[in-house]
Amino acid sequence: MQGQLTIIDLKECDRSLVKDKDALERFTIRLSDIIGMDREGKPVIKRFGKGNLRGYTAIQLIQTSNIVVHLDEHENKVFIDIFSCKGFDAVKAKQFAQQFFDAGKAVLKTIIRK
């Protein structure tokens, strides 16, 4: 078995989206669909932290593992980790994320675990 871990870091995002719980839920569900993953229930979304570290985190279980999204409200950044034992199009995931959050910059890294 092997797994694909894709890391997407977004900067200069639309501030209103980075603070919007409903937008985060829509994003997580849509991202799952775009990369062809079957969701296990709705995403779990929590807001926590203090001061500049306060923000939302979403965890979406998928049949082959999970998607985790962290929103940094202080610096308008979004951090996305997708892990799956089933391969997926990481570039497509990055393009969707960058467009959804209206990010000025996006960095993509993929690691294949064996």
C-alpha positions, 0 to 999 in steps of 0.5 A: 500500500502507498499513500499520497500526502499533498500539502497546499499552502495559500497566502494573500487569501480573501480575508472574508473567506478565511474567517467564514465557517460556512465557506470552509465547509463548502470548500472541504466538501467541494474539494473532496468531490474535485479530487474524487474522494468519498466523504465519510459524513460532514467535515468537523469544523472547530474555531479555537486558539488565542490572539493571532493563533485563533481560527478555524480548522476542518477535518473531513474524513474520506474513505481512504483517509482525510483532508485537514484545512487550517485557516490563519485569520491573522495573516490570511493564509490557508494550510491544506493537508490531503492524505489518501491511499488512493491517488489524486490530481494534486495540481487540480486540488491546488488550482481549486483551492487557490481559486476558491480562497482567491489566494495571491500565492500558492505552494504545492508539495506532494510526498508519496509514502510507500 
